[in-house]
Amino acid sequence: MSLPATHMMSYLQYAYVDAVVARAGATCTPYAKDYGLDARISQIKVLPDGSHITSGIGFDCQLKATTGLVEKDNHFIFRLGIRNYNILAEFRKTLGILIVFKMPKQPADWLSQSDDMLCLRECCYWTQIPNKPIEGKLKRSKVPVKVPYGQIFDANAVTQLLSYANGGVGASLGD
């Protein structure tokens, strides 16, 4: 395998997120430059003539993939870089979330396929970083972030997040 493992993890995570977002009837557009966010997930609107456009409603996300997590009863801990944490903590003009792809330890287990199935293992989860940036110089370079197992990044979560981004009635964000 000549592709670095971290690059393969990133490609597989984008494939996972793209598939889930498409299933929710929305779009996922990766950002071309790295300014701390990886992609924008946008709602699609149908015009009276039947054509489709992005509605302007959406949320930004940072994507991370990992095989090494500290697992707890109902959540895991992901160690996020302070810069990345602060970008999500200060991002308040629109919704910004962290999506973590929890992957098996062995690269051979990440993807399997047959003539009737393509399977990515294990699962993406999402969380919103509290609106409390970390200030001052710290000795550590990463912040532990609690990611609840109940917040699976699936089509229902995309719909819920888009509704929340639009100020939807009854929309709330996870735990």
ABEGO torsion letter per residue (X at the ends): XABBAAAAAAAAAAAAAAAAAAAAGBBBBBBABBAGBABBBBBBBBBAAGBBBBAGBBBBBBBBBBABBBBBAABBBBBBBAAAAAAAAABAABBBBBBBBBBBABAAAABBBBAABBBBOBBBBBBBBBBBBBBEBBABABBBBBBBAABBBBAAAAAAAAAAAAGBBGBBBEX
